[in-house]
Amino acid sequence: MVTIKDVAHKAGVNPSTVSRVLKDNKSISEKTKEKVRKAMQELGYVPNLAAQILASGLTHNIGLVFPPITFTDRLSEPFFMQILSTITNEAKKYHFTISIATGNSVEALEEQVKLMHLQKRVDGFIILYSELNDPVRHYLMANKIPFVIVGAPEGDENNITYIDNDNQLMAKTAINYLHNNGHKRILFITDDLQSEVASERYIGYLKGCMKLHLESKPMLLFDRSDPISVEELTETIFDFGATALIVIGDVLSVRMIQLLSYHGLKVPDDISIITFNNSTYCKLVHPYLTTFDINVENLGITSFKQLMDIISSKEQSLSQKIFVPFTLKIRESVRNLKNSKKSSI
């Protein structure tokens, strides 16, 4: 069996250094940590979890809380599998494991989180959604349980670490890009009017329209389960004379293309679409979607490391608002109307 001494010998450090690396001690440089972790991997070293729990009081397990499944398509978004994979891989580097909490409501999620905490199964939580008056967040704060939120700030900003993209800036960037391509009649479409991410992006849409003196419209709902909602959405697109749509995510964009096609509109020839997430759905069919890469890997890694900092410091007060950079991926779903006008003259 491989021991700490074997790892120390291969990495060229003292056994005490290996022990501190296992605890992710801040006194050890990242360079040394990487060297020790590489030695562990090459030797196949597996820490004695029981001994670690006794020594540190930690379970070496993190709870990952998914958003409430309030509609069937919510967890079909590739974002959740991507960030789960990223956080799991990052946790392995620290010899941590991941437990998942899901439910059909925030109340069901709260019950799962309470159980995981009371049974001492986790050291902290990463919440993959952000809602106002969320009972899960209130429970964690009341019991001083370490946690971070991946999502837009929604209450208690001075007491919680939020990791997210700048959603308002993304939407403003979308407006600017569309306007530079000759679009002036632009609508914003989501599948969840209560989503804080959708609200943040819609504010960015409004700000972008205001700055460029473009007419804006209320956030539009695309709910496939409600025929009346779909009909109202379609009527608004035609009545407004929209030339471009900002759609909340890639999956919804693919369904939007199908809806538009049913009504005789082709993307991007008749109407353009710009969206968010840069998932695998963007390149499933033509036209490939012009979309924002929200850097899911960075979101996952940052959220895990921030939680580890809170756990090791034992202070939830290490609150921060961290923006992860995004990138616009220009593909085929936006038509340049300026070039079209020039060619028609």
Secondary structure as UniProt FT lines:
FT   HELIX           4..11
FT   HELIX           15..22
FT   TURN            23..24
FT   TURN            26..27
FT   HELIX           30..43
FT   HELIX           49..56
FT   STRAND          61..65
FT   TURN            72..73
FT   HELIX           74..76
FT   HELIX           78..93
FT   TURN            94..95
FT   STRAND          97..101
FT   HELIX           106..118
FT   TURN            119..120
FT   STRAND          124..127
FT   TURN            132..133
FT   HELIX           135..142
FT   TURN            143..144
FT   STRAND          147..150
FT   TURN            157..159
FT   STRAND          162..164
FT   HELIX           167..180
FT   TURN            181..182
FT   STRAND          186..190
FT   TURN            193..194
FT   HELIX           196..211
FT   TURN            212..213
FT   STRAND          220..221
FT   TURN            224..225
FT   HELIX           227..240
FT   STRAND          244..247
FT   HELIX           250..262
FT   TURN            263..264
FT   TURN            267..270
FT   STRAND          272..276
FT   HELIX           280..283
FT   STRAND          290..293
FT   HELIX           296..313
FT   TURN            316..317
FT   STRAND          321..323
FT   STRAND          327..329
FT   HELIX           337..344
//
